[in-house]
Amino acid sequence: MLTGDPHLLRELERLQIKVILPTESAHLAALQATSTLLEKIKTTQESDPELTKIVQRVKEGAVPDFSLSDEVLRFKNRLCVPDCPDLKR
């Protein structure tokens, strides 16, 4: 991988990722990094009484502006983030 993007280089260094190429051949690999933020939002939504009421109403078709996508509550296609300071930060 060739890159001059300083942000990407800092992130790779922070994650302690090293790319080592063998001398006679090269292999192609893929690295996929995923965030746990969406999973944390989903879990926190499930413990929020107000949001669980909305989820139930969405399942009944009673609230048109809300939807469920991958079991995560959204309002007009935006994530509904529970009132949790650590999560919002």
Backbone hydrogen bonds, N-H to C=O, Kabsch-Sander energy under -0.5 kcal/mol:
donor,donor_aa,acceptor,acceptor_aa,energy
3,T,1,M,-0.5
9,L,5,D,-2.3
10,R,6,P,-2.3
11,E,7,H,-2.3
12,L,8,L,-2.6
13,E,9,L,-2.1
14,R,10,R,-2.8
15,L,11,E,-2.3
16,Q,13,E,-1.2
17,I,12,L,-2.7
18,K,16,Q,-0.5
20,I,18,K,-0.6
29,A,27,H,-0.5
33,A,31,L,-0.5
40,K,36,T,-2.4
41,I,37,L,-2.6
42,K,38,L,-2.5
43,T,39,E,-2.5
44,T,40,K,-2.5
45,Q,41,I,-2.6
46,E,42,K,-1.8
47,S,43,T,-0.7
47,S,44,T,-0.6
48,D,45,Q,-1.3
52,T,48,D,-2.4
53,K,49,P,-1.6
54,I,50,E,-1.8
55,V,51,L,-2.6
56,Q,52,T,-2.0
57,R,53,K,-2.1
58,V,54,I,-2.5
59,K,55,V,-2.3
60,E,56,Q,-1.2
61,G,58,V,-1.3
62,A,57,R,-2.9
66,F,63,V,-0.9
67,S,74,R,-2.3
69,S,72,V,-2.3
72,V,69,S,-1.3
74,R,67,S,-2.9
75,F,78,R,-3.0
76,K,65,D,-3.3
76,K,74,R,-0.5
78,R,75,F,-1.5
80,C,73,L,-2.1
81,V,79,L,-0.9
84,C,82,P,-2.4
88,K,84,C,-2.7
89,R,85,P,-2.2
